[in-house]
């Protein structure tokens, strides 16, 4: 007896199950993660030394008196005279800084008031700055609280521009060397960051008390130098 196979069309439920199975298979294939891109992190930096071209100085007027108003009046007069003197040096930026009034008492002396006000100088002409600082000490009775040197914004920018290309080339050379040492024939840059230094430093102002003994010493200015650094770091994608 011969058997005859009869093909029947799939019902709606069966067709749905087949479709879901196919979709699951396709989704499973699609979710297989691609192999990770081999990468190596590389860093390089370049530095240049630049002569500081800005000077910052802080000078103060101070007075003590049993009467707070009298001490304040002496300080205000000294600062007003100093600001008038500074007008002879238009290239120097002058501004008033901190102002403080403090009650002082100890066993050796009667209770009194100590008043202090400061002015700040910012200059690119060191010769003019030295002359003004000397006048403010000798003629106006101000005390030098401290001095510092730094780079102007323009000098800092020029210095950064001069070493940026050098830093990038050094980074590329290191990336090439790393790829070769790891056995890869080629590479391309991934995420890369450029970071610049602070463009010079300002030396901190010493405490006023520490400079009291040297406030009338001759002013000699030597700006020194600052190092400007550009750093490059990032990924090299190996191929």
C-alpha positions in Angstrom: 0.0 0.0 0.0 1.5 3.3 -1.1 1.4 6.2 1.4 0.7 9.6 0.1 2.0 12.7 2.0 -0.4 15.5 2.0 0.9 19.1 2.5 -1.4 21.3 4.5 -1.0 25.1 4.8 0.2 26.3 8.2 -2.3 27.8 10.4 -2.1 31.4 11.6 -0.7 30.4 15.0 2.0 28.2 13.4 3.0 31.0 11.0 3.3 33.4 14.0 5.6 30.9 15.8 7.8 30.5 12.7 8.1 34.3 12.3 9.0 34.8 16.0 11.7 32.1 15.7 13.2 33.8 12.6 13.2 37.1 14.3 14.8 35.7 17.5 17.6 34.2 15.3 18.2 37.4 13.4 18.2 39.5 16.7 20.7 37.0 18.3 23.0 37.4 15.3 22.6 41.2 15.3 23.5 41.3 19.1 26.8 39.5 18.7 29.3 42.3 19.7 31.9 43.3 17.3 35.5 42.6 18.4 36.9 45.5 20.3 39.1 48.0 18.4 42.7 47.6 19.7 43.9 50.9 21.1 46.9 52.2 23.0 47.0 55.4 25.1 49.9 57.7 24.2 51.1 60.9 25.9 53.7 63.5 24.8 54.6 67.1 25.8 56.8 69.9 24.7 58.2 72.8 26.7 59.6 76.2 26.0 61.2 78.7 28.4 60.1 82.3 28.1 61.3 85.4 29.8 58.7 86.9 32.1 57.3 90.2 30.8 54.9 91.2 33.6 55.5 92.4 37.1 53.1 92.5 40.0 53.8 94.3 43.2 51.9 95.0 46.4 52.6 98.0 48.7 50.9 99.0 51.9 50.3 102.0 54.1 49.7 101.3 57.8 49.1 103.3 60.9 48.4 102.8 64.6 46.5 105.1 67.0 44.4 104.9 70.1 41.7 106.4 67.9 40.5 104.3 65.0 39.4 107.3 63.0 42.9 108.9 63.4 44.6 105.8 62.2 42.3 105.5 59.2 42.8 109.1 58.3 46.6 108.6 58.2 46.3 105.6 56.0 43.8 107.2 53.7 46.1 110.3 53.2 49.1 108.0 52.5 47.2 106.0 49.9 45.8 109.2 48.2 49.3 110.6 48.0 50.6 107.3 46.5 47.8 107.2 43.9 48.7 110.8 42.9 52.4 109.8 42.6 51.4 106.8 40.4 49.8 109.1 37.9 53.3 110.1 36.8 53.7 106.5 35.4 50.7 106.0 33.0 52.1 102.7 31.7 51.6 101.1 35.1 48.2 99.7 36.2 47.5 100.8 39.8 44.6 99.7 41.9 43.7 99.8 45.6 43.6 96.4 47.2 42.8 95.1 50.7 41.8 97.4 53.6 41.7 96.2 57.2 41.1 97.7 60.7 42.2 95.7 63.7 42.0 96.4 67.4 45.4 95.6 69.1 46.0 95.2 72.8 48.9 93.8 74.8 50.5 94.2 78.2 53.3 96.4 77.0 51.2 99.1 75.3 47.7 100.6 75.7 44.9 99.4 73.5 45.1 100.9 70.0 43.8 100.5 66.4 45.9 99.2 63.5 44.8 100.2 60.0 46.3 98.8 56.8 45.5 99.5 53.1 47.3 98.2 50.1 47.8 99.1 46.4 48.7 96.8 43.6 50.9 97.5 40.6 50.9 95.7 37.3 53.6 96.7 34.8 55.5 95.5 31.7 58.0 98.3 32.0 60.3 97.1 34.8 62.4 100.3 34.8 59.3 102.4 35.4 58.0 100.0 38.0 61.3 100.1 39.9 61.3 103.9 39.9 57.7 104.0 41.1 58.2 101.5 43.8 61.2 103.4 45.1 59.2 106.7 45.1 56.3 105.1 46.9 58.6 103.8 49.6 60.9 106.8 50.0 58.5 109.7 49.4 55.2 108.3 50.4 56.2 106.0 53.3 54.6 102.9 51.8 56.0 99.4 52.6 56.7 96.8 50.0 54.7 93.7 50.8 55.8 91.6 47.9 56.6 91.2 44.2 56.0 88.6 41.5 56.7 88.0 37.8 54.6 86.3 35.2 53.9 86.1 31.5 51.4 88.4 29.8 48.5 86.8 27.9 50.1 87.6 24.6 53.5 86.1 25.5 51.8 83.0 26.9 49.7 82.5 23.7 52.8 82.9 21.4 54.7 80.5 23.5 51.9 77.9 23.4 51.6 78.3 19.6 55.3 77.7 19.2 55.3 74.3 21.0 51.9 72.9 20.1 53.0 71.5 16.7 56.1 70.1 18.3 54.0 68.3 21.0 51.6 66.9 18.3 54.5 65.6 16.2 56.0 64.0 19.3 52.7 62.3 20.0 52.4 61.0 16.5 55.9 59.6 16.6 55.2 57.8 19.9 51.9 56.4 18.5 53.7 55.1 15.4 56.4 53.5 17.6 53.8 51.9 19.9 51.8 50.5 17.0 55.0 49.0 15.4 56.2 47.5 18.8 52.8 45.9 19.3 52.9 44.3 15.9 50.4 46.5 14.0 51.2 47.8 10.5 49.0 51.0 10.8 47.2 53.2 13.2 44.9 56.3 13.3 44.1 58.8 16.0 41.1 58.3 18.3 40.1 60.7 21.0 43.0 63.1 21.6 43.3 66.0 24.1 45.5 69.1 24.1 46.4 70.7 27.4 48.4 73.8 28.0 50.2 74.9 31.0 49.3 78.0 33.1 51.6 80.2 31.0 53.9 81.3 33.7 53.8 81.7 37.4 53.4 84.5 39.9 55.6 84.1 43.0 53.4 84.4 46.1 53.5 87.7 48.0 55.4 87.2 51.2 53.8 88.1 54.5 53.9 91.8 55.3 55.7 91.2 58.6 58.4 89.3 56.9 59.2 92.2 54.6 59.0 95.0 57.2 62.7 95.1 57.7 63.5 95.3 54.0 60.8 97.8 53.0 63.4 100.6 52.4 65.9 98.5 50.6 66.8 99.4 47.0 64.5 97.7 44.5 66.3 95.5 42.0 64.1 93.8 39.5 64.9 90.6 37.6 61.9 88.9 36.0 63.4 85.5 35.5 61.7 82.9 33.2 58.7 80.7 33.0 58.2 77.3 31.4 55.2 76.9 29.1 54.2 73.3 28.4 51.7 71.8 25.9 50.7 68.2 26.5 49.0 65.8 24.1 47.3 62.6 25.2 44.9 60.2 23.7 44.1 57.0 21.9 45.9 55.5 18.9 43.5 53.1 17.2 45.6 50.1 15.9 44.9 48.5 12.5 
